[in-house]
Amino acid sequence: MAVTERERKLLIGGEWVETGEWQEIRSPYSGDVVGRVARAGADEARRALDAAERAMAEPLPTHRRAEILDRTAELLAERHDEVARTISGEAGKPMKAARVEAQRAVSTFTIAAAAARTLAGDVIPMDASQAGEGKLAFTLRRPIGIVGAISPFNFPLNLVAHKIAPALAAGCAVVLKPAGQTPLSALLLAELEQEAGLPDGWLNVLVGPAAEIGDVLVADERVAMITFTGSGDVGWGLRERAARKKVSLELGNATPVLVEADADVEVAATKLAANAFSFAGQSCISVQRIYVRREIYDDFVARFVPKVEALRVGDPADEETDVGPVIDEGAKERIAAWIAEAKEQGATELAGGEANGHLRPTVLADVTPEMKVSCEEVFGPVCTVSPYGSLEEGIDLANSTRYGLQAGIFTGSVDSALAAAQGLDFGGVTVNEAPTFRADQMPYGGVKASGNTREGPPYTVREMTEERLVVLASGT
């Protein structure tokens, strides 16, 4: 695996800053050092907030924000290969998937530019009541203030883009803390933002201990909103600690999909084999639980397992690799322990094992709802397959965890599709598509333990603004 080591400083107030301390970034596949990044702490976080405050004192007009976002999209497209290789090197993401992520980030910025240009309030029908006669009223959308953004390792570019781009579209300065395992993509994006003409202080990027930086973002009253993607326990804990701030959470899932008897079994098996193991299952909406109508269960498994076993596991820098490593040894050990525990409790392994020290895609049958691989988020290359009787039973099984991000159903019946759309207690339901599907303009987010927001620039921009009512009396 050819890796170029790089050194990155922090971006604070438009300057690239060293702190005297560095942290190494290692390839999840080879363990090689792929870069080192200056390490920030509480002092740098306060400096970043000072810079963001100065930036917002001189607001950027909408057309200028949109131009910067469009130019950033252009630069991402021009440097697509470099961006994809950065993602692959630090995250261990296969180049196939890294290229898709890089292209999606282009779309995210393009959509955010359009959202900036179309952001508007509403006209209020004042004469709908006697008190409103003779008055005109409308609302304005105003930036909420400084946004503290915390992003995870699994999409080190596009999930950063989903925080930065809408914030800038809304007119909010950002203090970003990317995941410590994968900060290089975020820092490269910050470099491109500068090249696109973003003035100093509008984007500040800090890499360092989550507790130190997060404590400052929570405690400082200048931070109006925290946007967080990651662990549920951490996210809900942030929300409790930052009770007076707006806290938007996009959290985990134990993603279910139903395969009805009238489904195209070959299509379902093909799509689910790919989407259960893309980026080694390290996605909030990676397919984890597959429920199949009992009368077609054996047929589905006979088609599905060979497709899983055909996935190529190996070096993420190889253009032919389908499945790379999980992010680190700790994650691997946890996932392996969950698989072993499920097998001890009666689960049957239909596919799995290791290849060159890395986990192969694992398929488990004969699981129960109480097993961790069923009721918790594995966040690894593991999925379960189980039969069910009626559609109602399948929906109940899908709803049987505390999560509710996305779910799916494969069926040839409109009635079954609509029943699932109504009955599945999730933020999104896909029909004849793996629930791993996400287009960046759509409202994406969950219910229950999976979060409290909807991402996608047109929706996030509104979350990052506040409504101001203006009332004009006649004669004004």
Salt bridges, closest charged atoms under 4 A:
GLU7 OE1 - ARG36 NE 2.89
GLU18 OE2 - LYS9 NZ 3.68
GLU21 OE1 - ARG39 NH1 3.49
GLU24 OE1 - ARG26 NH2 2.86
ASP43 OD1 - ARG46 NH2 2.93
ASP50 OD1 - ARG222 NH1 2.64
GLU53 OE1 - ARG222 NH1 3.03
GLU67 OE2 - HIS63 ND1 3.47
GLU67 OE1 - ARG64 NH1 3.55
ASP70 OD2 - ARG117 NH1 2.90
GLU74 OE1 - ARG71 NH1 2.97
GLU78 OE2 - ARG71 NH1 3.47
ASP81 OD2 - ARG85 NE 3.09
ASP81 OD1 - ARG99 NH1 3.07
GLU82 OE1 - ARG79 NE 2.91
GLU101 OE1 - LYS93 NZ 2.67
GLU191 OE1 - ARG8 NH1 2.62
GLU191 OE2 - ARG79 NH2 3.14
GLU195 OE1 - ARG79 NH1 3.60
ASP215 OD1 - ARG241 NH2 2.56
ASP220 OD2 - ARG222 NH2 2.92
GLU260 OE2 - ARG293 NH1 3.13
GLU266 OE1 - ARG303 NH1 2.85
GLU266 OE2 - LYS307 NZ 2.63
GLU295 OE2 - ARG293 NH2 3.68
ASP299 OD1 - ARG303 NE 2.92
ASP318 OD2 - ARG312 NH2 3.08
GLU319 OE2 - ARG85 NH2 3.78
GLU319 OE2 - ARG99 NH2 2.59
ASP322 OD1 - LYS96 NZ 2.68
GLU341 OE2 - LYS372 NZ 3.97
GLU349 OE1 - LYS343 NZ 3.48
GLU354 OE1 - LYS332 NZ 3.46
GLU376 OE1 - ARG402 NH2 2.80
GLU433 OE1 - LYS271 NZ 3.39
ASP440 OD1 - ARG104 NH2 2.87
ASP440 OD1 - HIS162 NE2 2.68
GLU455 OE2 - LYS163 NZ 3.15
GLU455 OE1 - ARG438 NH2 3.56
GLU463 OE1 - LYS246 NZ 3.90
GLU467 OE2 - ARG141 NH1 3.45
